[in-house]
Every structure is written in structure tokens, then in C-alpha cells.
Amino acid sequence: MTIRSILDVTAAAAGYDLTTLTVVKDELQIADTASDSWLSRQITNASKSIANYCNRVFQVETLTETLYIERDAYPYQVPGSTVGLQLARWPIKTLTSVTANGTVLTADTDYKVNKAVGQVYRLDMEGLPRLWDAWPTIIVYDAGYDTIPEDLADACVLMVKKRWYSRGRDPLVKVDEVAGIGRQEYWVSTGSDGAFPPDIADMIDNYRVPVTA
């Protein structure tokens, strides 16, 4: 059973950075402003990399999502089980309206929302979950995090921190040795996906949304 979704952003977030310049500078113990421009750019780049890897936007936005539920030919039955509609964004902050086949449904009477995971359940006359009808359903809602989760923010800080300490050196250098003076080794590692070191990938994997056709 297939559900196709069209998502329109009607009110975008003011910004998409997962942490702040103040937090990063505190982590790196930087007091001056000489590197502010570079650090701000790295924060934005790291935030975009994490968002792209997770296939989602984390900040609160206002959305209109139209869901097309697969149906058979007349009498237009749902060829499968569709009790809960999974929305494209979560957690849901506010669900403004649900319109099914042109009819505006009533919250807690016609449907119930699991805000934490972004699922909307159709209710029968007894208040029990039932199958959604095989008609276009339009849902208007606000979804995202008012405050970015600490592990996501920390992952962004760690990415910027790694870039800071590798700034100005060849990232492919494994050993830097001067005979009789000393020896340094740089461990350069990416995750199995090639995008993140394992420690950072482990922090953000729980937020990743699988890509579906």
C-alpha cells in the first residue's frame, strides 16, 4: 500500500544552524573575533551536512502536506491497511487542520495525533482507530524542534571542532616525523558512509529518515 505526499513549506524557519557561534567559541576557548566568519561558515556547512544525511529539517516550520492514499478502482477501496498516516516532519508542535475529501475533520473526534512521531490516526464513532478513506487528505501543521536536541547540537560542534584543528594542514597526512625531534600521527577517519567520523555518525543516526521512492 502506497501513500504519496506533497509537502509545501508555508512558513520557513528563520535559520537552519544546529548550534551557535557562542557555543562553538566556548568549546574551542576562543575569545577574539578574528575567526568568527570562518567558524560561522563551518557551523552552517556542518548543519547542512547533518540535515542532508538525516533527510530532514529539524527547525520548526509551518507545513501543508497533501497525502494521496493508494486506492483501487471503483468503489475506491484502500488496497491495504492505513490506520496511521505518517507525516513528513516531526515532532508536531501544532496541528492546525485535517481535511479529508473536502471535509474538515474534528480533533479527538475524527482523528488523534501522536505528536512525538508525527502520526495521525483516523477514529470511528466509538473513538477507536479505523482505516483512512482512500481520498486525498490535506494536513496543515507546525513541526520541528523549538530547541535543537543536545546530541544533534553536539554533533555539529564536534564537526566544527574537527575542522578547526585540521585547518591549514593536509587532511591526508598520516605521519609527520622529524628525525630526532618528534613524531606526530593524524587519524583521518570517515564513517562507512564516507560523510562523518564514526563518533558523529553514531550521534545522528537515530534522527535519520530512510529515503523512499
C-alpha positions in Angstrom: 0.0 0.0 0.0 1.5 3.3 -1.1 0.9 6.8 0.1 2.3 9.7 -2.0 3.0 13.0 -0.3 3.4 16.6 -1.5 4.9 18.9 1.2 4.7 22.7 0.9 6.5 24.9 3.4 4.2 27.9 4.1 6.4 29.5 6.8 10.1 28.7 6.8 12.4 28.7 9.7 14.5 31.8 10.4 17.7 29.7 10.2 18.9 26.1 10.0 22.1 26.1 12.1 22.2 23.4 14.7 24.4 25.3 17.1 25.6 28.9 17.7 28.9 30.7 17.3 28.9 31.4 21.0 28.8 27.7 21.9 31.5 26.8 19.4 33.8 29.5 20.6 33.3 28.5 24.2 34.2 24.9 23.2 37.3 26.0 21.4 38.2 28.5 24.1 38.3 31.4 21.6 37.9 34.9 23.0 38.6 37.1 20.0 36.5 37.6 16.9 39.2 37.1 14.2 37.8 33.7 13.2 34.1 34.4 13.6 33.4 34.5 9.8 35.2 31.1 9.3 33.5 29.5 12.3 30.0 30.7 11.2 30.5 29.3 7.8 31.6 25.9 9.2 28.6 25.8 11.5 26.3 26.4 8.6 28.1 23.8 6.4 28.1 21.2 9.2 24.5 21.8 9.9 23.6 21.3 6.3 25.6 18.1 6.1 23.8 16.7 9.1 20.4 17.7 7.8 21.1 16.2 4.4 22.4 12.9 6.0 19.2 12.7 8.1 16.9 13.7 5.2 15.0 16.2 7.3 14.7 19.7 8.6 15.0 20.0 12.4 13.8 23.6 13.0 10.1 24.5 13.4 8.3 25.3 10.1 4.6 25.6 9.1 3.7 23.0 6.5 0.8 21.9 4.3 1.1 18.2 3.4 -1.2 16.6 0.9 -1.3 12.8 1.1 -2.7 10.6 -1.7 -3.6 7.2 -0.4 -3.4 4.4 -3.0 -6.8 3.0 -3.9 -8.4 0.5 -6.2 -10.7 1.4 -9.0 -14.4 1.9 -8.1 -15.6 1.6 -5.4 -12.3 3.2 -4.4 -11.3 0.9 -1.6 -7.9 1.1 0.2 -5.9 -1.9 -1.0 -4.2 -2.4 2.3 -4.1 -1.2 5.9 -3.8 2.6 6.5 -4.6 3.2 10.2 -1.9 5.8 10.9 -0.8 8.5 8.4 3.0 9.2 8.8 3.7 12.9 8.2 6.9 14.0 6.6 8.0 16.1 9.6 8.0 15.6 13.3 7.8 16.2 16.2 4.5 18.0 15.6 4.2 21.2 17.5 0.7 22.2 16.4 -1.7 20.5 14.1 -4.0 23.2 12.6 -6.4 21.2 10.4 -7.0 17.9 8.7 -9.2 17.9 5.6 -10.2 14.5 4.0 -12.0 14.5 0.7 -13.0 18.2 1.2 -14.4 17.6 4.7 -12.6 19.3 7.7 -12.2 16.7 10.5 -12.5 17.4 14.2 -9.6 16.7 16.5 -10.1 14.0 19.1 -13.4 13.0 17.5 -12.4 12.2 13.9 -8.7 11.8 14.4 -6.0 11.6 17.0 -2.4 12.8 16.8 0.8 11.3 18.1 2.9 14.5 18.0 6.2 12.9 19.0 6.4 10.7 15.9 4.2 12.7 13.5 1.4 10.2 13.1 -2.3 10.9 12.6 -4.9 8.2 13.3 -8.5 8.2 12.0 -11.2 7.4 14.6 -14.5 5.7 14.3 -17.7 6.7 16.1 -16.5 4.9 19.2 -13.2 6.7 19.3 -11.2 3.6 18.1 -8.7 3.7 15.2 -10.0 2.8 11.8 -8.7 2.8 8.2 -8.4 6.1 6.4 -10.6 6.6 3.4 -8.9 6.4 0.0 -9.2 10.1 -0.7 -6.7 13.0 -0.7 -6.0 14.2 2.8 -4.6 17.7 3.5 -2.9 18.3 6.8 -1.7 21.7 8.0 0.7 21.7 10.9 3.8 23.1 12.5 6.6 20.6 13.1 10.2 20.7 14.3 12.2 21.3 17.5 11.9 24.6 19.4 15.2 23.7 20.9 17.7 21.5 18.9 18.3 18.2 20.8 21.6 18.3 22.7 23.2 15.4 20.8 22.4 16.9 17.4 23.9 20.3 18.5 26.9 18.5 20.0 27.5 16.6 16.8 27.6 19.9 14.9 30.0 21.4 17.4 32.3 18.3 17.1 32.3 18.6 13.3 33.4 22.3 13.5 35.9 21.4 16.2 37.5 18.7 14.0 37.7 21.2 11.1 39.2 23.8 13.3 42.1 21.5 14.5 42.7 20.3 10.9 42.6 23.8 9.5 45.8 24.6 7.5 47.1 21.1 7.3 46.8 18.4 4.7 44.0 16.1 5.9 45.6 13.1 4.1 48.8 13.3 6.3 49.1 10.2 8.4 52.5 10.7 9.9 54.6 13.9 10.4 58.1 13.0 11.7 61.3 14.9 12.2 64.2 12.7 12.9 65.5 13.2 16.4 62.8 15.8 17.2 59.4 14.1 17.3 56.7 12.3 15.5 53.0 13.1 15.0 50.2 10.9 13.6 46.9 12.2 12.4 44.0 9.8 12.3 41.7 10.8 9.5 38.5 8.7 9.5 35.1 8.8 8.0 32.1 6.6 8.7 31.2 3.8 6.4 29.0 6.2 4.5 32.0 8.4 3.9 30.4 11.6 5.3 31.1 11.5 9.1 33.6 10.0 11.6 32.0 7.1 13.4 31.5 9.0 16.7 29.5 11.7 15.0 27.6 9.3 12.7 26.6 7.4 15.9 25.1 10.5 17.4 22.9 11.5 14.5 21.8 8.0 13.2 18.8 8.0 15.4 17.4 11.1 13.6 17.9 9.7 10.1 14.8 9.3 7.9 15.1 6.4 5.3 14.8 7.5 1.7 11.8 6.0 -0.1 10.8 6.2 -3.7 
